[in-house]
Amino acid sequence: MVTKSFSRRKFLLGTSAMAAGGVLAACAAPTPTPAPVAAQPVEQPTEQPAAAEQPAAEKKTVRLWVAWGNMNQAFQDEVWYKLPEYEEICGDIVIEYKGNTGDAPVTTALAAGDPPEAASNISYAQLAIKDCFLDCAPLVASSKYVKESDFLQPIWDFCKFWSFKGLLGIPAFESFLDYGLNYNTEMVTKAGLDPNTPPTTYSETYAWHEALTVKDDAGNLKQFGLDPYDAMGGDPDGMQVATGGVLWWDPATGKHNFVNDAYEEYFASTKKFFDLMGPDQIAGLRQGEGMGGWGGSYNAEVQAMIIEGYWHPGETTVQAPEVAKKNAATWAPVIDSAKGKKVQEAGGHTFAIFKNSKLPQDAFRLAEFFVQDSALDILFKQVGWIVGKKSYLAKIDTNAYPGLKWYFDNADKADVNISLRRSPLHGFVWGQLPEVRELMYRGELTPAQACEEMQKRADTEWKNQGLPEA
């Protein structure tokens, strides 16, 4: 059984507020201004024992730290060592694995001069701009196991970042398509809606939200349609998808772009969902066990819709199999002025290698192993994750998890394609957005003022960190 207590979603929500300051301090001199929201507690890493089939002196120890807990069981069971491909590529390597980590342990190790060889589900962009990673391009060029042409181009390009020359690793663990609207067909049908005609705009989605939202006689929220800020809807990049592709940070100029009509419309559109639910009512519901953000309320069939990536069908099958049977997926909604646009973001995660670690080249061999089909099979079956390797995608049973087929059928049908999480301030912005959004939906800021506030905070942080202009 996969560990569920600390998924990558919980990590991202818990550490986004601290990402900018902690990550940057570990690699370079500029001292970032602390975010005005409180940093969330970081759980202690879960460390699994390294394999010891041979004497330790005969093997090399490669340290791998990941923020997810989803893979803990696979590493604890040491399933990788049993695969012929592992023996071929990494036969002299022992993995010292730590799950449930995050930016804080990594940045502490970097500051101490002893980082792990590799990490995943960390703030890549914030670290890339500080030159902490090994350029893996020369290793790829000489590899017989990994070629750029093996992967979908957006998935490969995710391993490149603004101002970093080369590749900071290769795609690994999960890296495919990041946006869609998943919904519970049973709840939708009971509300008198047609699950075969899903909404496409925020106005249409609000109509579903209205039909699906239920309160008791005391006004307590019992069920709702969509929290537009849950899961990938809460990621800053969710605004880019919702607005039909308006970027909040331009990698060509290094400038922020929060003050625009599209983002103002986005804030106004999403505010309506909270007006109906009631800010205090949704906050109270979220306090219940398992009702926190990123999917808990969907698994409990309290939330009927959720903005999520391809992993949602598989992860829900692992976590709540009876709920997963009712899952369907469609395009993430867009604001009314962008009606008709189909938007997708691609990317995910990489096997990122730190150049100042003890065995970076050996870590690359481990990365080569984790994109072999046998390793990808384990991740798909045990966790529900996919890496955008072309030959492997062609082998996947897209009906294995309800809703997954939609992502495959529509992978090439987007009108607008965006790369995921490009900005060096992505973590900082994600830490600020919840506060600004709440001020907005509680009426303390207008949608236009919310745009201006995000622009001010992002521009100020960029300047305080001394980040370069394009």
C-alpha positions as CSV (number, residue, x, y, z in Angstrom):
1,M,0.0,0.0,0.0
2,V,1.3,3.4,-0.9
3,T,2.0,5.9,2.0
4,K,-0.7,8.5,2.0
5,S,0.1,10.6,5.0
6,F,2.3,13.1,3.1
7,S,1.7,13.3,-0.6
8,R,3.5,15.7,-3.0
9,R,0.4,17.8,-2.9
10,K,0.6,18.4,0.9
11,F,4.3,19.1,0.5
12,L,3.7,21.8,-2.1
13,L,0.9,23.5,-0.1
14,G,3.0,23.3,3.1
15,T,6.3,24.7,1.7
16,S,5.3,27.1,-1.0
17,A,5.3,30.1,1.4
18,M,8.9,29.4,2.4
19,A,10.2,28.4,-0.9
20,A,11.8,31.6,-2.1
21,G,13.7,32.6,1.0
22,G,14.9,29.1,2.1
23,V,15.9,27.9,-1.3
24,L,17.8,31.0,-2.4
25,A,19.7,31.4,0.8
26,A,21.3,28.0,0.5
27,C,23.0,28.8,-2.8
28,A,24.0,32.4,-2.9
29,A,24.5,35.5,-1.0
30,P,21.4,37.6,-1.7
31,T,19.1,37.6,1.4
32,P,15.4,37.4,0.3
33,T,12.7,39.4,2.1
34,P,10.6,37.0,4.2
35,A,7.2,36.3,2.8
36,P,4.4,38.0,4.8
37,V,2.6,34.7,5.3
38,A,3.6,32.2,7.9
39,A,5.8,29.3,6.8
40,Q,4.1,26.0,7.3
41,P,5.6,23.1,9.3
42,V,7.6,20.6,7.4
43,E,7.3,17.0,8.4
44,Q,10.4,15.1,9.3
45,P,11.9,13.1,6.5
46,T,11.0,9.4,6.2
47,E,14.2,7.5,5.6
48,Q,14.2,4.0,4.3
49,P,17.1,1.7,4.8
50,A,19.6,1.2,2.0
51,A,19.9,-2.3,0.5
52,A,22.7,-4.4,1.9
53,E,22.8,-7.5,-0.3
54,Q,26.6,-6.9,-0.7
55,P,29.1,-5.4,1.7
56,A,28.7,-1.6,1.8
57,A,32.4,-1.2,0.9
58,E,31.7,-2.7,-2.6
59,K,28.9,-0.3,-3.4
60,K,28.5,3.4,-3.9
61,T,25.8,5.2,-1.9
62,V,23.7,7.6,-3.9
63,R,21.4,9.8,-1.8
64,L,18.0,10.5,-3.3
65,W,15.6,12.9,-1.5
66,V,12.0,13.4,-2.6
67,A,9.2,15.5,-1.2
68,W,6.5,12.9,-1.9
69,G,5.5,10.1,0.4
70,N,3.8,8.2,-2.4
71,M,6.9,6.2,-3.3
72,N,7.9,5.3,0.2
73,Q,6.6,1.7,0.1
74,A,8.3,0.9,-3.2
75,F,11.6,2.0,-1.8
76,Q,11.0,0.3,1.5
77,D,10.3,-2.9,-0.3
78,E,13.5,-2.4,-2.4
79,V,11.7,-3.3,-5.6
80,W,14.2,-1.6,-7.8
81,Y,17.1,-3.9,-6.9
82,K,15.1,-6.9,-8.1
83,L,15.0,-5.6,-11.7
84,P,17.5,-6.8,-14.3
85,E,17.8,-3.2,-15.6
86,Y,18.9,-2.0,-12.2
87,E,21.7,-4.6,-12.1
88,E,22.8,-3.6,-15.6
89,I,22.8,0.1,-15.1
90,C,23.3,0.6,-11.4
91,G,24.6,-2.7,-10.0
92,D,27.2,-1.1,-7.8
93,I,24.8,1.6,-6.4
94,V,22.9,1.5,-3.2
95,I,20.1,4.1,-2.9
96,E,19.9,6.0,0.3
97,Y,16.3,7.2,0.0
98,K,14.5,9.9,2.0
99,G,10.9,10.5,1.3
100,N,8.6,13.2,2.8
101,T,11.4,15.8,2.4
102,G,11.1,19.2,0.9
103,D,12.9,22.4,0.3
104,A,14.0,22.9,3.9
105,P,16.2,19.8,4.3
106,V,17.7,20.2,0.8
107,T,18.6,23.9,1.4
108,T,20.0,23.1,4.8
109,A,22.2,20.4,3.2
110,L,23.3,22.8,0.4
111,A,24.2,25.4,2.9
112,A,26.3,22.9,4.8
113,G,28.1,21.9,1.6
114,D,26.9,18.3,1.6
115,P,23.7,18.1,-0.6
116,P,22.2,14.8,-1.6
117,E,23.2,13.5,-5.0
118,A,19.7,14.0,-6.3
119,A,16.3,15.3,-5.4
120,S,12.8,15.6,-6.8
121,N,9.7,17.6,-6.2
122,I,11.7,20.6,-5.1
123,S,11.8,24.2,-6.2
124,Y,13.8,23.7,-9.3
125,A,13.6,27.2,-10.8
126,Q,14.6,28.9,-7.5
127,L,17.7,26.7,-7.3
128,A,18.5,26.7,-11.0
129,I,19.0,30.4,-11.0
130,K,21.6,30.0,-8.2
131,D,23.6,27.4,-10.2
132,C,23.3,24.5,-7.7
133,F,22.7,21.8,-10.3
134,L,24.9,19.6,-12.5
135,D,24.5,20.3,-16.2
136,C,23.4,16.8,-17.4
137,A,23.5,17.6,-21.1
138,P,27.0,16.1,-21.6
139,L,26.0,13.0,-19.8
140,V,22.9,12.6,-22.0
141,A,25.0,13.1,-25.1
142,S,27.1,10.0,-24.2
143,S,24.2,7.9,-22.7
144,K,23.0,4.8,-24.3
145,Y,19.9,4.7,-22.1
146,V,18.5,8.2,-22.5
147,K,18.0,10.4,-25.5
148,E,16.1,13.7,-25.9
149,S,14.1,12.2,-28.8
150,D,12.7,9.5,-26.4
151,F,10.5,12.1,-24.6
152,L,7.7,14.5,-25.5
153,Q,9.4,17.8,-26.1
154,P,7.6,19.8,-23.4
155,I,8.5,17.1,-20.8
156,W,12.1,17.2,-21.8
157,D,12.2,21.0,-21.8
158,F,10.9,21.1,-18.2
159,C,14.4,20.2,-17.2
160,K,15.6,23.5,-18.6
161,F,15.2,26.8,-16.7
162,W,15.7,30.5,-17.3
163,S,19.3,31.5,-16.9
164,F,20.5,27.9,-16.4
165,K,22.5,26.6,-19.3
166,G,21.9,22.9,-20.0
167,L,19.8,20.3,-18.2
168,L,19.5,20.1,-14.4
169,G,18.5,16.5,-14.7
170,I,16.2,14.3,-16.8
171,P,12.4,13.7,-16.5
172,A,11.6,11.3,-13.8
173,F,8.9,9.8,-11.5
174,E,6.0,11.8,-12.8
175,S,6.0,14.3,-15.7
176,F,3.2,14.5,-18.2
177,L,0.0,16.7,-18.4
178,D,-0.9,18.9,-15.5
179,Y,-4.4,20.3,-16.1
180,G,-8.0,19.1,-16.5
181,L,-11.3,19.3,-14.6
182,N,-12.0,16.0,-12.9
183,Y,-15.6,15.4,-11.6
184,N,-17.7,12.8,-9.8
185,T,-20.2,11.6,-12.4
186,E,-22.6,10.2,-9.7
187,M,-22.7,13.4,-7.8
188,V,-23.2,15.4,-11.0
189,T,-26.0,13.1,-12.1
190,K,-27.8,13.3,-8.8
191,A,-27.7,17.1,-9.1
192,G,-29.6,16.9,-12.3
193,L,-26.6,17.7,-14.5
194,D,-25.4,15.8,-17.6
195,P,-22.0,14.3,-17.0
196,N,-21.5,13.9,-20.7
197,T,-21.7,17.7,-21.3
198,P,-19.2,19.1,-18.8
199,P,-18.7,22.9,-18.4
200,T,-16.0,24.7,-20.4
201,T,-16.1,28.3,-18.9
202,Y,-16.2,29.6,-15.4
203,S,-19.8,30.8,-15.8
204,E,-20.8,27.2,-16.9
205,T,-18.7,25.7,-14.1
206,Y,-20.4,28.1,-11.6
207,A,-23.8,26.8,-12.7
208,W,-22.7,23.3,-11.9
209,H,-21.2,24.5,-8.6
210,E,-24.5,26.1,-7.7
211,A,-26.4,22.9,-8.4
212,L,-23.9,20.8,-6.5
213,T,-23.6,23.0,-3.4
214,V,-25.6,21.9,-0.3
215,K,-25.9,23.5,3.1
216,D,-27.8,22.4,6.2
217,D,-30.5,24.4,7.9
218,A,-27.9,26.1,10.1
219,G,-26.0,27.3,7.0
220,N,-23.1,24.8,7.4
221,L,-21.5,23.7,4.1
222,K,-22.2,20.0,3.5
223,Q,-21.2,19.6,-0.1
224,F,-19.9,21.9,-2.9
225,G,-19.1,21.8,-6.5
226,L,-15.7,23.3,-7.0
227,D,-13.1,25.1,-4.9
228,P,-11.3,26.9,-7.8
229,Y,-8.2,27.2,-5.6
230,D,-7.8,23.6,-4.7
231,A,-5.1,21.4,-6.1
232,M,-3.7,22.6,-9.5
233,G,-6.3,25.4,-9.4
234,G,-4.3,26.9,-6.5
235,D,-1.0,26.7,-8.3
236,P,-0.1,30.2,-9.7
237,D,0.0,28.6,-13.1
238,G,-3.7,27.8,-12.7
239,M,-4.3,31.5,-13.6
240,Q,-2.5,31.0,-16.9
241,V,-4.7,28.1,-17.8
242,A,-7.9,29.8,-16.6
243,T,-7.1,33.0,-18.7
244,G,-6.5,31.1,-21.9
245,G,-2.7,31.4,-21.7
246,V,-1.9,34.8,-20.2
247,L,1.4,34.3,-18.4
248,W,2.0,35.9,-15.0
249,W,5.8,35.9,-15.6
250,D,7.4,36.3,-19.0
251,P,10.6,34.2,-19.4
252,A,11.6,36.4,-22.4
253,T,11.7,39.6,-20.4
254,G,11.9,38.4,-16.7
255,K,8.9,40.7,-16.0
256,H,5.7,40.0,-14.0
257,N,2.3,40.5,-15.6
258,F,-0.4,40.3,-12.9
259,V,-2.1,43.6,-13.8
260,N,-4.3,42.9,-16.8
261,D,-8.0,42.5,-17.7
262,A,-7.8,38.7,-17.9
263,Y,-6.5,38.2,-14.4
264,E,-9.0,40.7,-13.0
265,E,-11.7,38.7,-14.7
266,Y,-10.2,35.5,-13.2
267,F,-10.3,36.9,-9.7
268,A,-13.9,38.1,-10.1
269,S,-15.0,34.8,-11.6
270,T,-13.5,32.7,-8.9
271,K,-14.8,35.0,-6.1
272,K,-18.4,33.9,-7.0
273,F,-17.7,30.4,-5.9
274,F,-16.8,31.6,-2.4
275,D,-19.7,34.0,-2.3
276,L,-22.0,31.0,-2.7
277,M,-20.2,28.7,-0.3
278,G,-19.4,31.4,2.3
279,P,-15.7,32.0,3.2
280,D,-16.2,31.0,6.8
281,Q,-18.3,27.9,5.8
282,I,-15.6,26.5,3.5
283,A,-12.9,27.4,6.0
284,G,-14.8,25.5,8.6
285,L,-15.4,22.5,6.4
286,R,-11.7,22.4,5.6
287,Q,-10.9,22.0,9.3
288,G,-12.4,18.5,9.3
289,E,-10.1,15.5,9.2
290,G,-9.2,14.7,5.6
291,M,-11.0,17.8,4.3
292,G,-7.9,19.9,3.8
293,G,-6.8,21.1,0.3
294,W,-5.6,19.0,-2.6
295,G,-8.1,16.3,-3.1
296,G,-9.2,15.2,0.4
297,S,-12.7,16.5,0.0
298,Y,-13.0,15.0,-3.5
299,N,-12.0,11.6,-2.1
300,A,-14.6,12.1,0.6
301,E,-17.3,13.0,-2.0
302,V,-17.9,16.4,-0.4
303,Q,-16.3,18.2,-3.4
304,A,-17.7,17.2,-6.8
305,M,-15.1,18.8,-9.1
306,I,-11.4,19.4,-8.9
307,I,-8.8,21.0,-11.2
308,E,-6.1,18.4,-11.5
309,G,-3.4,16.7,-13.7
310,Y,-3.3,13.3,-15.3
311,W,-2.2,11.7,-11.9
312,H,-5.6,12.3,-10.3
313,P,-7.3,9.2,-11.8
314,G,-4.4,6.9,-10.7
315,E,-3.9,8.5,-7.3
316,T,-7.6,8.5,-6.6
317,T,-7.8,4.8,-7.5
318,V,-5.0,4.1,-5.0
319,Q,-6.5,6.3,-2.3
320,A,-10.2,6.0,-2.7
321,P,-11.0,3.2,-5.3
322,E,-14.8,3.4,-5.0
323,V,-14.7,7.1,-5.7
324,A,-12.3,6.7,-8.6
325,K,-14.8,4.5,-10.4
326,K,-17.1,7.6,-10.7
327,N,-14.3,9.9,-12.0
328,A,-14.3,11.6,-15.4
329,A,-12.1,14.3,-16.8
330,T,-12.4,17.2,-19.3
331,W,-10.7,20.5,-20.1
332,A,-10.0,22.9,-17.2
333,P,-12.4,25.8,-17.4
334,V,-11.4,29.2,-18.8
335,I,-12.8,32.7,-18.1
336,D,-15.7,33.7,-20.3
337,S,-13.6,36.0,-22.4
338,A,-11.4,33.1,-23.3
339,K,-14.3,30.8,-24.3
340,G,-13.4,28.2,-26.8
341,K,-9.8,27.9,-25.9
342,K,-8.4,24.6,-24.7
343,V,-5.3,25.1,-22.6
344,Q,-2.8,22.6,-21.3
345,E,0.4,22.8,-19.2
346,A,3.0,20.1,-19.5
347,G,5.9,19.4,-17.2
348,G,6.1,17.8,-13.8
349,H,9.3,16.7,-12.2
350,T,12.9,15.8,-12.8
351,F,15.6,13.7,-11.3
352,A,17.7,16.8,-10.4
353,I,21.4,16.3,-9.6
354,F,23.4,18.6,-7.4
355,K,26.9,19.3,-8.9
356,N,28.6,19.7,-5.5
357,S,27.4,16.3,-4.2
358,K,29.8,13.5,-3.7
359,L,28.7,11.3,-6.6
360,P,26.8,13.3,-9.2
361,Q,27.8,11.2,-12.2
362,D,26.7,8.0,-10.4
363,A,23.4,9.8,-9.6
364,F,22.9,10.2,-13.4
365,R,23.2,6.4,-13.8
366,L,20.4,6.1,-11.3
367,A,18.4,8.7,-13.3
368,E,18.9,6.5,-16.4
369,F,17.5,3.5,-14.6
370,F,14.3,5.4,-13.4
371,V,13.2,6.0,-17.0
372,Q,13.4,2.4,-17.9
373,D,10.1,0.7,-18.7
374,S,10.4,-1.7,-15.7
375,A,10.7,1.2,-13.3
376,L,8.0,3.2,-15.0
377,D,5.7,0.1,-14.7
378,I,6.0,0.1,-10.9
379,L,5.3,3.8,-10.6
380,F,2.2,3.5,-12.8
381,K,0.8,0.5,-11.1
382,Q,1.6,1.4,-7.5
383,V,1.2,5.2,-7.5
384,G,-0.6,6.1,-10.8
385,W,2.3,8.2,-12.1
386,I,3.5,8.6,-15.7
387,V,6.6,10.0,-17.3
388,G,6.2,11.4,-20.9
389,K,8.5,8.9,-22.6
390,K,7.0,8.3,-26.1
391,S,7.5,4.5,-26.3
392,Y,6.2,4.0,-22.8
393,L,3.1,6.2,-23.4
394,A,2.2,4.0,-26.4
395,K,2.1,0.9,-24.1
396,I,-0.1,2.3,-21.3
397,D,-3.6,1.0,-20.8
398,T,-5.4,4.3,-20.8
399,N,-8.5,2.6,-19.3
400,A,-6.6,1.5,-16.2
401,Y,-7.9,4.5,-14.2
402,P,-11.2,6.2,-14.9
403,G,-10.6,9.6,-16.4
404,L,-7.0,8.9,-17.6
405,K,-8.1,8.2,-21.2
406,W,-9.2,11.8,-21.6
407,Y,-5.7,13.1,-21.0
408,F,-4.3,10.8,-23.7
409,D,-7.1,11.4,-26.2
410,N,-6.6,15.2,-25.9
411,A,-2.8,15.4,-25.4
412,D,-2.4,17.0,-28.9
413,K,-5.7,18.9,-29.0
414,A,-4.9,22.0,-26.9
415,D,-5.1,25.4,-28.6
416,V,-2.6,26.8,-26.0
417,N,0.3,24.9,-24.6
418,I,2.3,26.2,-21.7
419,S,5.4,25.0,-19.8
420,L,4.9,24.4,-16.1
421,R,6.4,26.5,-13.3
422,R,9.0,28.6,-15.2
423,S,9.5,31.5,-12.8
424,P,12.3,31.6,-10.2
425,L,9.7,33.1,-7.9
426,H,7.1,30.4,-8.4
427,G,7.3,29.2,-4.8
428,F,7.2,32.7,-3.4
429,V,4.2,33.6,-5.5
430,W,2.4,30.4,-4.5
431,G,3.0,31.4,-0.9
432,Q,1.5,34.9,-1.4
433,L,-1.6,34.0,-3.5
434,P,-3.7,32.3,-0.8
435,E,-3.5,35.5,1.3
436,V,-4.3,37.8,-1.5
437,R,-7.1,35.6,-2.8
438,E,-8.7,35.4,0.6
439,L,-8.6,39.2,1.0
440,M,-10.2,39.4,-2.3
441,Y,-13.1,36.9,-1.8
442,R,-13.7,38.3,1.6
443,G,-14.2,41.7,0.0
444,E,-11.2,43.5,1.5
445,L,-9.6,43.9,-2.0
446,T,-11.3,44.3,-5.3
447,P,-10.2,41.9,-8.1
448,A,-8.3,44.8,-9.7
449,Q,-6.6,45.5,-6.3
450,A,-5.7,41.8,-5.9
451,C,-3.9,42.0,-9.3
452,E,-2.0,45.1,-8.2
453,E,-1.1,43.6,-4.9
454,M,0.3,40.4,-6.5
455,Q,2.3,42.6,-8.9
456,K,3.7,44.7,-6.1
457,R,4.7,41.7,-4.0
458,A,6.3,39.8,-6.9
459,D,8.3,42.8,-8.2
460,T,9.5,43.7,-4.7
461,E,10.7,40.2,-4.0
462,W,12.5,40.0,-7.3
463,K,14.3,43.2,-6.5
464,N,15.1,42.2,-2.9
465,Q,16.6,38.9,-4.0
466,G,18.8,40.7,-6.6
467,L,17.6,38.5,-9.4
468,P,18.9,39.5,-12.9
469,E,17.0,41.2,-15.5
470,A,16.5,39.4,-18.8
